[in-house]
Amino acid sequence: MIKLFKGWYSRHFSEPGTIEFAFVLLAAFVVVYYFMWLVGPLVVALCIAYCLDWLVRLLINKFKLKRMPASIITMVLFVGLSIGIIVFIVPKIVQQANQFYTSLQQISLSAQGDRKDDFDTIISTRTYEFIESLPDPIPSMFSQNEVDQYVLQARSSILANTTSFIRNQVMPSVVNAMTWLMYMIIVPIFTFLMLANKETLQKRFKDYILPTNQDIIGQFWKRINGQLEAYIRGKVLHIIIITIVNTLAFMLLGVNYAFLLGFGVGLSVIIPYVGAALITIPVVLIPVFQFGFCTYVIWILVVYLIIQLLDGNVLTPFLFSKAMNLDAFSILSAILIFGGLWGFWGVFFSIPLATFIGSMVKYWPIKDKEGAEKDNSNEDKAEDVAKQEAISSSKD
């Protein structure tokens, strides 16, 4: 066992600087996990600065600006766009979310009473017709009144749990005004300082965190930086396009809560597979509650399905052709693990974190592997020489 551990340690940590880099990553995880309440603004500012740094570099390279004015222009554009979203878009989404929450409460209260609307009647009737088509003795085990009661109880339970989740889980995290106010003031300041003093902060990090060997982090970061940047830029553009297209489609089709549904569909692309499955539930239920079971609802769902197919087969491959692709198992595992560690924000950042970890595993320096590759290359060269000698001797 000890020999096996020594062999594993020798393969993965024999290169200079690898053990220090591993300790840095472990320390960063511990700090973020246990002290997020303290370093939260710094982490958020670092993520925003990383996403905006490409625009700073673009201004520097294209317009020959210095880093300070380029950072000022970038922050002015970012803050102006954020204020525009807060002033013009967020109030509409909050208003429709409030209307949706109120309607859920009203439907939940009506479901708990004796009154039944057309939705309950249609569901219970169709369910009972399906039961009657089954072989005996299953139809004799249920009556129409029992099916009506089951449908009423099911809808009451679903809506009551939904309203409870929104009231107890979603609203407290959204309405924490002091936290949001602190983030709105401190985060932009930290972001601007990180953008303007990027070289100084990077040098300070290398000097104080990795004083012995700085080559490993430079080589490692160059390899994964392009993939992470491509993924983040593509994902932001992906969210914007999907939100706009779905919002316009729902508005043109006359669906209630069009802004809220479009915004939800846009955010659902952050969480592959799971997000699409969750957002489909309100996308189906809201038109059904609004129009009932009719052909128009089918057309709404067809339009939504066409948008999803175009997204999966055209837009997503176009935006993420150069980014690192993850298989379904890795994506779902990342959502499960990081969601369990950090809740909503863990799910939000699960794919970038999985991309980072996957790149780290792929590009981590392994001594034996490199040696084996060198040996294999030497063997290949020896085989080629032997083949050439055999050919020349046969010609002679």
C-alpha positions as CSV (number, residue, x, y, z in Angstrom):
1,M,0.0,0.0,0.0
2,I,2.8,2.4,0.9
3,K,4.7,1.5,-2.3
4,L,1.5,2.1,-4.3
5,F,1.0,5.5,-2.7
6,K,4.7,6.4,-3.3
7,G,4.4,5.5,-6.9
8,W,1.3,7.7,-7.3
9,Y,2.9,10.6,-5.5
10,S,6.0,10.3,-7.7
11,R,4.0,10.3,-10.9
12,H,1.8,13.3,-10.0
13,F,3.9,15.5,-7.7
14,S,7.6,15.0,-8.7
15,E,7.6,17.9,-11.1
16,P,8.9,21.2,-9.4
17,G,6.0,23.3,-8.2
18,T,3.2,20.8,-8.4
19,I,2.9,20.2,-4.7
20,E,2.8,23.9,-4.0
21,F,0.2,24.4,-6.8
22,A,-1.9,21.6,-5.3
23,F,-1.8,23.2,-1.8
24,V,-2.9,26.6,-3.4
25,L,-5.9,24.9,-5.0
26,L,-6.8,23.1,-1.8
27,A,-6.5,26.3,0.2
28,A,-8.6,28.2,-2.3
29,F,-11.3,25.6,-2.0
30,V,-11.3,25.7,1.9
31,V,-11.4,29.5,1.9
32,V,-14.4,29.6,-0.5
33,Y,-16.2,26.8,1.2
34,Y,-15.9,28.0,4.8
35,F,-15.5,31.7,4.4
36,M,-17.7,32.6,1.4
37,W,-19.6,35.0,3.7
38,L,-16.3,37.0,4.1
39,V,-14.7,36.7,0.7
40,G,-17.9,36.6,-1.4
41,P,-17.5,40.1,-2.9
42,L,-13.9,39.3,-3.9
43,V,-14.9,36.0,-5.6
44,V,-17.7,37.7,-7.5
45,A,-15.5,40.6,-8.5
46,L,-12.8,38.2,-9.7
47,C,-15.3,36.3,-11.8
48,I,-16.6,39.5,-13.4
49,A,-13.1,40.9,-13.9
50,Y,-12.1,37.6,-15.6
51,C,-15.1,37.9,-18.0
52,L,-14.5,41.6,-18.8
53,D,-10.7,41.3,-19.3
54,W,-11.1,40.3,-22.9
55,L,-12.7,43.7,-23.7
56,V,-9.9,45.5,-21.9
57,R,-7.3,43.5,-24.0
58,L,-9.4,44.3,-27.2
59,L,-9.3,48.1,-26.4
60,I,-5.6,47.9,-25.7
61,N,-4.7,46.0,-28.9
62,K,-7.0,47.7,-31.3
63,F,-7.0,51.3,-30.1
64,K,-3.6,51.3,-28.5
65,L,-4.9,52.5,-25.2
66,K,-3.2,52.0,-21.8
67,R,-4.7,49.6,-19.3
68,M,-6.2,52.3,-17.1
69,P,-8.3,54.1,-19.7
70,A,-9.3,50.8,-21.2
71,S,-10.4,49.5,-17.8
72,I,-12.4,52.8,-17.3
73,I,-14.2,52.4,-20.6
74,T,-14.9,48.8,-19.9
75,M,-16.4,49.5,-16.5
76,V,-18.5,52.4,-17.8
77,L,-20.0,50.1,-20.4
78,F,-20.5,47.3,-17.9
79,V,-22.1,49.5,-15.3
80,G,-24.3,51.3,-17.9
81,L,-25.5,48.0,-19.2
82,S,-26.2,46.7,-15.7
83,I,-28.1,49.9,-14.8
84,G,-30.1,49.6,-18.0
85,I,-31.0,46.0,-17.2
86,I,-32.0,46.9,-13.6
87,V,-34.1,49.9,-14.7
88,F,-35.9,48.5,-17.7
89,I,-35.9,44.7,-17.6
90,V,-35.7,43.6,-13.9
91,P,-38.9,45.5,-12.8
92,K,-40.9,43.8,-15.6
93,I,-39.6,40.4,-14.5
94,V,-40.3,41.1,-10.8
95,Q,-43.8,42.3,-11.6
96,Q,-44.6,39.2,-13.6
97,A,-43.0,37.0,-10.9
98,N,-45.2,38.7,-8.3
99,Q,-48.3,38.2,-10.5
100,F,-47.4,34.5,-11.1
101,Y,-46.8,34.0,-7.3
102,T,-50.2,35.6,-6.5
103,S,-52.0,33.5,-9.1
104,L,-50.4,30.3,-7.7
105,Q,-51.7,31.2,-4.2
106,Q,-55.2,31.8,-5.6
107,I,-55.2,28.6,-7.6
108,S,-53.9,26.7,-4.5
109,L,-56.7,28.1,-2.3
110,S,-59.3,27.3,-4.9
111,A,-58.0,23.8,-5.2
112,Q,-58.4,23.2,-1.5
113,G,-62.1,24.1,-1.7
114,D,-65.0,22.3,-3.2
115,R,-65.0,24.3,-6.4
116,K,-63.5,22.7,-9.5
117,D,-62.6,24.5,-12.7
118,D,-62.4,23.2,-16.2
119,F,-58.8,22.1,-15.8
120,D,-59.6,19.7,-13.0
121,T,-62.6,18.4,-14.9
122,I,-60.7,17.7,-18.1
123,I,-57.8,16.0,-16.3
124,S,-60.1,13.8,-14.2
125,T,-62.3,12.9,-17.1
126,R,-59.4,12.0,-19.4
127,T,-57.9,10.0,-16.5
128,Y,-61.1,8.1,-15.9
129,E,-61.5,7.3,-19.6
130,F,-58.0,5.9,-19.6
131,I,-58.8,3.7,-16.6
132,E,-62.0,2.4,-18.2
133,S,-60.0,1.3,-21.2
134,L,-57.8,-0.9,-19.0
135,P,-58.7,-4.6,-18.5
136,D,-60.8,-5.9,-15.6
137,P,-60.8,-5.6,-12.7
138,I,-58.9,-2.3,-12.7
139,P,-61.9,-0.1,-13.9
140,S,-64.1,-1.4,-11.0
141,M,-61.5,-0.3,-8.5
142,F,-62.0,3.4,-9.2
143,S,-65.0,5.6,-9.6
144,Q,-65.4,9.0,-11.2
145,N,-65.7,10.8,-7.9
146,E,-62.5,9.1,-6.6
147,V,-60.5,10.2,-9.6
148,D,-61.9,13.7,-9.3
149,Q,-60.7,13.8,-5.7
150,Y,-57.2,12.4,-6.5
151,V,-56.8,15.1,-9.2
152,L,-57.9,17.8,-6.8
153,Q,-55.5,16.6,-4.1
154,A,-52.6,16.3,-6.5
155,R,-53.0,19.8,-7.9
156,S,-53.5,21.2,-4.4
157,S,-50.3,19.5,-3.1
158,I,-48.2,20.5,-6.1
159,L,-49.3,24.2,-6.0
160,A,-48.9,24.4,-2.2
161,N,-45.4,23.0,-2.3
162,T,-44.5,25.3,-5.2
163,T,-45.7,28.4,-3.3
164,S,-44.0,27.2,-0.1
165,F,-40.7,26.8,-2.0
166,I,-40.9,30.2,-3.5
167,R,-41.8,31.8,-0.2
168,N,-39.3,30.0,1.9
169,Q,-36.3,29.4,-0.4
170,V,-36.4,31.8,-3.4
171,M,-37.7,35.0,-1.9
172,P,-35.3,35.1,1.2
173,S,-32.3,34.9,-1.1
174,V,-33.7,37.5,-3.5
175,V,-35.0,40.0,-1.1
176,N,-31.9,40.3,1.1
177,A,-31.5,44.0,0.4
178,M,-28.4,44.7,2.5
179,T,-26.4,41.9,0.8
180,W,-27.4,43.0,-2.6
181,L,-26.7,46.7,-1.8
182,M,-23.2,45.7,-0.5
183,Y,-22.5,43.7,-3.6
184,M,-23.7,46.5,-5.9
185,I,-21.3,49.0,-4.3
186,I,-18.2,46.9,-3.4
187,V,-18.1,44.5,-6.3
188,P,-17.8,47.1,-9.1
189,I,-15.0,48.8,-7.1
190,F,-13.1,45.5,-6.7
191,T,-13.7,44.7,-10.4
192,F,-12.3,48.0,-11.6
193,L,-9.2,47.6,-9.4
194,M,-8.6,44.1,-10.6
195,L,-8.8,45.2,-14.2
196,A,-6.7,48.2,-13.9
197,N,-4.0,46.6,-11.7
198,K,-4.0,43.1,-13.4
199,E,-0.2,42.9,-13.9
200,T,0.6,44.1,-10.4
201,L,-1.9,41.7,-8.7
202,Q,-0.7,38.7,-10.8
203,K,2.9,39.4,-10.0
204,R,2.0,39.7,-6.3
205,F,0.2,36.5,-6.4
206,K,3.1,34.7,-8.0
207,D,5.6,36.2,-5.7
208,Y,3.8,35.4,-2.4
209,I,1.8,32.3,-3.3
210,L,4.2,30.4,-5.5
211,P,7.7,31.8,-4.7
212,T,9.6,28.6,-5.5
213,N,8.4,27.7,-9.0
214,Q,6.2,30.0,-11.1
215,D,6.5,28.1,-14.4
216,I,3.9,25.5,-13.7
217,I,1.0,27.9,-13.1
218,G,2.0,29.9,-16.2
219,Q,2.1,26.8,-18.4
220,F,-1.1,25.4,-16.8
221,W,-3.0,28.7,-17.1
222,K,-2.1,29.3,-20.7
223,R,-3.5,25.9,-21.7
224,I,-6.9,26.3,-20.0
225,N,-7.4,30.1,-20.2
226,G,-8.5,30.0,-23.8
227,Q,-11.1,27.2,-23.2
228,L,-12.5,29.0,-20.1
229,E,-12.8,32.3,-21.9
230,A,-14.4,30.7,-24.9
231,Y,-16.9,28.9,-22.7
232,I,-17.9,31.9,-20.6
233,R,-18.2,34.3,-23.5
234,G,-20.2,31.8,-25.4
235,K,-22.5,31.1,-22.4
236,V,-23.2,34.7,-21.8
237,L,-24.1,35.2,-25.5
238,H,-26.1,32.0,-25.3
239,I,-28.2,33.2,-22.4
240,I,-28.9,36.6,-24.1
241,I,-30.0,35.1,-27.4
242,I,-32.2,32.4,-25.9
243,T,-33.8,34.9,-23.5
244,I,-34.6,37.4,-26.3
245,V,-35.9,34.8,-28.8
246,N,-38.1,33.0,-26.3
247,T,-39.5,36.2,-24.8
248,L,-40.4,37.5,-28.2
249,A,-42.0,34.2,-29.2
250,F,-44.1,34.1,-26.0
251,M,-45.2,37.7,-26.4
252,L,-46.2,37.2,-30.0
253,L,-48.2,34.1,-29.1
254,G,-50.0,36.0,-26.3
255,V,-48.7,33.8,-23.4
256,N,-49.0,35.2,-19.9
257,Y,-45.7,36.0,-18.1
258,A,-43.8,36.2,-21.4
259,F,-40.8,38.1,-19.8
260,L,-40.7,35.7,-16.8
261,L,-40.8,32.6,-19.0
262,G,-38.2,33.9,-21.5
263,F,-35.9,34.9,-18.7
264,G,-36.3,31.4,-17.1
265,V,-35.6,29.6,-20.4
266,G,-32.5,31.8,-20.9
267,L,-31.2,30.9,-17.4
268,S,-32.0,27.3,-17.9
269,V,-29.2,26.9,-20.5
270,I,-26.7,27.4,-17.6
271,I,-27.7,24.0,-16.3
272,P,-27.7,21.5,-19.2
273,Y,-30.3,18.8,-19.2
274,V,-31.7,19.6,-15.8
275,G,-32.5,23.2,-16.6
276,A,-34.3,22.4,-19.8
277,A,-36.4,19.7,-18.0
278,L,-37.3,22.1,-15.1
279,I,-38.2,25.1,-17.2
280,T,-40.4,22.9,-19.5
281,I,-42.9,22.4,-16.7
282,P,-44.0,26.1,-16.4
283,V,-43.7,26.5,-20.2
284,V,-46.3,23.8,-20.5
285,L,-48.5,24.6,-17.5
286,I,-49.0,28.3,-18.0
287,P,-50.4,28.0,-21.6
288,V,-52.6,25.1,-20.4
289,F,-54.0,27.2,-17.5
290,Q,-54.4,30.2,-19.8
291,F,-56.0,28.6,-22.8
292,G,-57.0,25.1,-21.6
293,F,-56.5,22.0,-23.7
294,C,-56.8,23.2,-27.2
295,T,-55.0,23.2,-30.6
296,Y,-53.5,26.7,-29.8
297,V,-51.5,25.3,-26.9
298,I,-50.1,22.6,-29.2
299,W,-48.9,25.3,-31.5
300,I,-47.2,27.2,-28.6
301,L,-45.4,24.0,-27.6
302,V,-44.4,23.3,-31.2
303,V,-42.8,26.8,-31.5
304,Y,-41.0,26.3,-28.2
305,L,-39.8,22.8,-29.4
306,I,-38.5,24.3,-32.6
307,I,-36.5,27.0,-30.7
308,Q,-35.0,24.2,-28.5
309,L,-34.1,22.1,-31.5
310,L,-32.4,25.1,-33.2
311,D,-30.6,25.9,-30.0
312,G,-29.3,22.4,-29.5
313,N,-28.3,21.7,-33.1
314,V,-27.3,25.1,-34.5
315,L,-26.6,27.8,-31.8
316,T,-24.8,25.6,-29.2
317,P,-22.4,24.0,-31.6
318,F,-21.6,27.4,-33.2
319,L,-20.9,29.1,-29.9
320,F,-19.0,26.3,-28.2
321,S,-17.1,24.8,-31.1
322,K,-13.8,25.9,-29.6
323,A,-14.7,25.4,-26.0
324,M,-14.1,22.2,-24.1
325,N,-17.1,19.9,-24.3
326,L,-18.1,17.7,-21.4
327,D,-20.0,14.5,-21.6
328,A,-23.4,14.1,-19.9
329,F,-22.1,12.1,-17.0
330,S,-19.5,14.8,-16.1
331,I,-22.1,17.6,-16.4
332,L,-24.7,15.9,-14.2
333,S,-22.0,14.9,-11.7
334,A,-20.7,18.5,-11.5
335,I,-24.3,19.8,-11.0
336,L,-24.9,17.3,-8.2
337,I,-21.6,17.8,-6.4
338,F,-21.2,21.6,-6.6
339,G,-24.9,22.1,-6.1
340,G,-24.6,20.1,-2.8
341,L,-21.6,22.2,-1.8
342,W,-22.7,25.7,-2.6
343,G,-26.4,25.5,-3.4
344,F,-27.7,27.7,-6.2
345,W,-24.3,29.3,-6.9
346,G,-22.7,25.9,-7.0
347,V,-25.2,24.9,-9.7
348,F,-24.7,28.2,-11.5
349,F,-20.9,27.8,-11.7
350,S,-20.9,23.9,-12.0
351,I,-20.0,23.8,-15.7
352,P,-17.1,26.3,-15.5
353,L,-15.8,24.5,-12.5
354,A,-16.1,21.1,-14.2
355,T,-14.3,22.6,-17.2
356,F,-11.5,23.9,-15.0
357,I,-11.1,20.6,-13.2
358,G,-11.2,18.6,-16.4
359,S,-8.5,20.8,-17.9
360,M,-6.5,20.5,-14.7
361,V,-6.6,16.7,-14.9
362,K,-5.8,16.7,-18.6
363,Y,-2.8,19.0,-18.4
364,W,-1.4,18.1,-15.0
365,P,2.3,17.3,-15.5
366,I,2.9,13.5,-15.0
367,K,6.5,12.5,-15.0
368,D,6.1,8.8,-16.0
369,K,3.7,9.6,-18.7
370,E,6.1,12.0,-20.4
371,G,8.9,9.5,-20.0
372,A,6.8,6.8,-21.6
373,E,5.9,9.1,-24.4
374,K,9.6,9.8,-25.0
375,D,10.4,6.0,-24.9
376,N,7.6,5.3,-27.3
377,S,8.9,8.0,-29.7
378,N,12.4,6.5,-29.5
379,E,11.0,3.0,-30.2
380,D,9.1,4.4,-33.2
381,K,12.2,6.0,-34.5
382,A,14.1,2.7,-34.1
383,E,11.4,0.8,-35.9
384,D,11.5,3.3,-38.8
385,V,15.3,3.0,-39.0
386,A,15.0,-0.8,-39.1
387,K,12.4,-0.7,-41.8
388,Q,14.5,1.7,-43.9
389,E,17.5,-0.6,-43.5
390,A,15.5,-3.7,-44.4
391,I,14.1,-1.9,-47.6
392,S,17.6,-0.8,-48.7
393,S,19.0,-4.3,-48.1
394,S,16.2,-5.9,-50.1
395,K,16.9,-3.5,-53.0
396,D,20.6,-4.4,-52.9
